[in-house]
Amino acid sequence: MLIGTAVPILLLMGIGFLSRKFGVLRSGDERVLSSYVYYFALPALFLVDMAETTFVTETLVFIFAGIVPILLVVAIFSLLYAVFRFSRNTFYLLMLSTIFGNTAFFGIPFVTFAFPSEQTELLATLAAATIGIVSIAFSISLLEFYRLEGSSKMEGLKLVGRRLVRNPLIISIFVGILVSVVGVQIPSPVSTFLHMMGGTTSAVAVFMLGAFLYGKKYANLKQAFGLSLLRIIFLPAVALVSLALFQLPSMDASVIVLMHAMPVAVSLSVLSERYDFRRETVASLTLISSVGAIVYLNIWLALLGI
């Protein structure tokens, strides 16, 4: 399993990294790839997979089981912040390092490489989509409030609301769910087109990650390593414990735990630059969790008995 999952990801990341090193891609070109995945490939994948998902009781339980760990972590950190009164910036950093995972760009490829079947792709996409809605909403909210500082909270909520309703991933998820619930059949040529575009997500996303990691300024590595443990150990452990509340098939439960163990989202580095929030620390956190994921995710596979 280690070879089956690590080698494809390492090769794709390595080629992406070397493409920057040898000038095949230039600085900023990775943003083109990121935009393609973010605005086209992932929305296509989310839309068609959500549309082809039957939302029965088991599906809703799976969705809720995936969201619960995020809600628990938010509650835990909020309680710790209320009790120990550490700085607001530390609170934001802890939250973002934990809840904003690379479930789509890294999670879907990893699960697809580990379990190459249509069923696991649907599970991975469903988990990435639903967990992503919650984590994106919380993360953007935190960063908006960080930028506002002393300004009106109502103003911050309005900004967050406007950003979320325009988010292409969230739009595609809700459109796909609506198509499924209404029972509309996507025409075959359109469905084929969406599957073709969505099928490029895994390879392009991992290649882009390698290109993205080249040339960044990495600092506060010790702190970044400590923060990375929140996604390497803490969040997946919370997910594993919380799954005792649900009676899920072993594969469903494993996908949820693995999704919560995915490295920090590449988007967090992009957002940290945009909001001027701990840029070098976040870059180091992205590097450590992304490169380390090739090893520690396989350890989680072993612990889950897969």
N, C-alpha and C positions, 0 to 999 in steps of 0.2 A: 504493500500500500504506500509506503514511504516513497519508493521509486515512482510508482504510478502517479502520485500527486505532485511530488517535488520536482521531478525532471521537467515536465511540460512548463510549469510555472517559472522555474529557474531559467530555462532556455528563453522563454518569452521576455522575462524581465531583463535577462542578460543582453539579448539582442536590442531591446529598447535602450538600455544603458549605453551599450557600445555605439548605437546609432548617433547618440549625442556626442560621445567621446571622439568619434572619428569624423564628425561633421556632416553625417548624412542628414541628421536633423539639427537645426539650429535652436538657440535659446528662444523659447516661446512657441516652437512648433508643437510641443506636447499639449499646448492649450487647444490647438486645432483638434487633436485626437480626443482630448477631454470633452470638447464641445460636441464632437460627433457622437461620442458615447452618451453624453448627458442629454442631448437634445433630440437624438434620432434613434440610436441603437437600443438603449435601455427603455425609452418610452414604447418603442415597438414591441420589445420583449414583454414588458409589463402589460401592455394593452392586450396582446393576443393571448398570453397565458392566463390573465385574469378572465378574459372572455371565454376561455375554454375550461375554466374551473367551475365546478358545480358547488354552489355554496349551501351545502347541507350542514347538519348539526356538527358532524365531525370536522368539517372545514373551519367552522366558526370557533370550535374549541381549539383547534391548532393555531388559529390567528390570535386568540386571546392568550394562549399559553406562551406565544412568542412575545407578546407585548408586556406581559406581567413583569418579567425581570427588569425592564427599563423603568417601569413605574416604581418597583421596589427600590431600585438604586436611587432614583430621584427622591423618594421618601427618606431613605437612609442618610443621604448627604444633606438633605434639608434639615433633618433632625440634628445631625452632627454640627452643622453650621449654627443652628439655634442654641445648642448647648455650649459649644466651645468658642463661638464668636471669632473664628479665624477670618482673615481678610476676604472681602468679596471676590477679589481676583483669584485667590486660591480656590474658592468655592466654584467659580466658573471653570477654572482649569481642571479641577477634579471631575466635574460633571461632563465637560466636553471630552475629556480623555477617555471616559468610560462609556458614554451613551452613543457617541457618534462613530459607529464602526463602518468598515468598508464591506458592508453586506452585499452590495450590488457589484461593484467593480472587482472585488476579490472573492466574496463569498460564493456567488453563483459559479464563477469558474472553478473554484476549489471543489465544491460539491459535485459539479459536473465531471471534473477529472477523476474524483474519488469514486463516484457511482454513476457511470455513464449509462443513464437510462432516462427515458422521457418522464417517468414518474418523479424521479428525484429532481429533475430540472424544474418541474412544476412546483414541487415542495420548496425548493431553494428560491424560486422566483416569488412564490407567495409569501415566504418568510421575509425575504429581502424587501418586498414591497410594503408589507404591513408594518414591520419593525422600522423600516425607513421612514414612513410617514410620521411616526411618533418621534423618532430620534431627530429627524430634520426639523420638525416643529419646535422641539425643545431647544435644539442647538441654535437655530436662527433667533429664537426668542432671547436666549441668553446673550448672544453677541449683540443684538440690538440694544438690550438693556445695558450691556457693558459700554457701548458707544454713547448712549444717552446720559449715563451716570445720573446727574441731578435733575435731568429734564423730566417732563411729565410721563408717567407710566402709561397713561391712556394713549399718548402719542406713539409710544413704543409698540403698544398692542396693535394700533392701526397699521404701522409700518410692517409688522410681522404678518398681519392678516393679508395685506396687499402682496407681499412676497410669496406667501404660501399659495394663494389662489392662482398665481401665475407660474408656479413651479411645474415644469413639464413632466416630472416624474409623478407628482401627485395627481395632475390632470389625467395622465394616461392610466393610472391605477383606477381612478374613479370611473373613467369612461369604460374601461374593461369590465369592471364590476357591474356597471349599469347594463352593458351589453349582455352579460351573463344572466343577470336577474330578469331583464325584460324578455330574454330568450331569442334575441335577434341572431341570425346566422350570418357571420361575416362571409361575404362572397369569396369563393375559392381563390381567384387571382389576388385579391387584397390580403387574404390570409397567408398565401404563399409569400407575398412581398414582405409582410410583417415578420414572418418566420425567418426569411432570408436576412433581413436587416437585424433582427434581434439575435440571430445566430452568430453575428460578428462580435457581439458584446464581449464574450470571454477573452478571445485572443487580443482584440484591440485594447481592452481595459488593462490587461496585465502587461502588454507591451508598453502602453502609455505610462504605467507605474514605473517601469524601469527607466524610461526617458525622463520622467519627472524627478526621480531621485538624483540624477546627475547634476552636479554643479551647485547644489544648495549649500547654504551656510549652516553647519551643524554645531550647536553649542549646548551647554547644560546637559551633557550626555548622561551624567549620573542621575539627575532629576528625571530626565526623559525615560530612563530605564525603569525607575521606580513607578512612574506614571503608566508605563506600558504594562506593568503587572496587573493593573486594574482590568485590562482587557484579556491578558494572557490567563489570569487565574480568577480574579474576583467576580467579574460579570458572568462568565460561563458557569462558575460555581453557584452563583445565585440562581442562574437558569436551571441548573441541574437539581438544586434543592426544591425550587418552586414547581418543577414538573411532577413532584410527588402529589400535587393537588389535582393532577389531570391523569387520565388513563389513555395515554397515547401509544400507538404502535412504536416499537423500538426505533425504527427508521425515522419516524416523524420527530420523536424526542431528540434523536441524535442530530438531526438537521438543525433544530432550534438551538441546542447547546453549541454546535459548531458556528452557527451564525453569530452568536453572542461572543464567540472567541475570535472573530475576525479582527485583523489589525485596524488601527485607527484609520478613518476615512481620509483619502487623499484630499478630498474636498475641504477638510479641516485646515490643511496647510494653505489652500487657496483663500479660504475665508479669514484665516488668521492674518494674512497679508492685507486683505481688504479692510478688516476692522482694526488693524495694527494691534493684534492681541498675541503677545508672547510668540513672535514669529519663529525665532531660532529654536526655542524649546519645542514648539509644535513640529517643526521640520525634523528635529532629532527623534521625536516620538514617532513620527510617521516612518522614518528610516528603520528604527529599531524594531517596531512592531511588524512592519511589512517583511523585512528580511528574516526576522526570527520566526514569523508565522509558518514558514516552510518546514521548520522543525517542530515547533510547539503544537501546531494543529494536528500533526501526525501523532503526537503524544496523546492529545485528546481523543483521537480516533482509537488508539489502543486502550485508553481508560474506559471508553464507551463500549469496548468489546467488539469493535468493527474490524 
